[in-house]
Amino acid sequence: IAMVDRESEFDSYAIGDQGRAFGLMQIHPRWHEGRMYKLQCWDLLDPYQNITVAVDFIAELLEIGDGTIEWVLMAYNGGEAYADRYSEWEEFTVLKPPSKLP
């Protein structure tokens, strides 16, 4: 849910990144054409199809990544090379959620 909020603020008709990213999870058809074909998801403004493509991509990133959700989130937004480069920084720290919410 946090990713949908960050990517589109829950606007299923969101079009971003200079008109190249669509829907709730801001899917780029150029990068995900094969995935869209495999899943038969063509309408990226349809929430179900958009989330289906995104979940498939996230599952792939979980398989190929370094095993951390941080890497997956960076790769989702910036690509695998971006995630590899920045996840190796010594200054890179993961913020832990509070143990108790107010």
Buried (B, 14 or more C-beta within 10 A) or exposed (E): EEBBEEBBEEEBEBBBEEEEBBBBBBBEBEEBEEBBEEBEBEEBBBBEBBBBBBEBBBEEBBEEBEEEEBBBBBBBEEEBEEBBEBBEEEEEEEEEEEEEEE
